Amino acid sequence: MKQAELAMSLADMQEKIDNTVHEATTQFNNMFKATGSDNEQSDLEFAAHSAMVNHLISSSINSKYKKCFDSSKKVLDDVVGQLGTDPNGKAEQTVVLHKSNVFEFYKRQNKDSEQTTVVDLCNALARAGVEKAVVDAAMKQATKPRKGNVYYGVKTIEE
C-alpha cells in the first residue's frame, strides 16, 4: 500500500466519522428549546446548548479512542519485544522496530533531558551543609499555590 492510498483510506474513514458526528450533533441540537424571551437571550442559550453537545460528543470520542491509542502503543511494544526486538527507542534517533508487507513501525525519541526534584535538591543542599532552616525558608518563599484540576461534565436532565 502506498502512502497516498493509506492517506485516502484514512481520509474516507475520517469523513464517515465526521458525518456520524454531524448527525449526532444535529440530533442533539434539534432537542433545544429556548427559555429566553428575546432573540439575543435565545441565541446565547443555544450557544451554551451547542457547546454542551460538542463537549459531550468530543468527550465520548476522546474517551474511547484515547484508550485505544494508548493501548495500541503498549501492544506494539509488547509484540515487538516478543518478536525479539528491543522496543525501546534511542535518544535523538528514529529506529525502525518492525516491518510487515504493508506497514513499518518506528519510534522517534527526542533528546534526553534532565530533571531535578525538590526533594532531591533539598537533600543535596542538606548534604552540602546548608542549614535546614535556610532550605525551609527558601522552600516557603518558592512555594506558590496551584489551582486544582478542573473536570468538565455534561449530562442529561431527566424529565
Secondary structure as UniProt FT lines:
FT   HELIX           3..29
FT   TURN            30..31
FT   HELIX           39..82
FT   TURN            83..84
FT   STRAND          93..99
FT   STRAND          104..109
FT   HELIX           118..127
FT   TURN            128..129
FT   HELIX           132..142
//
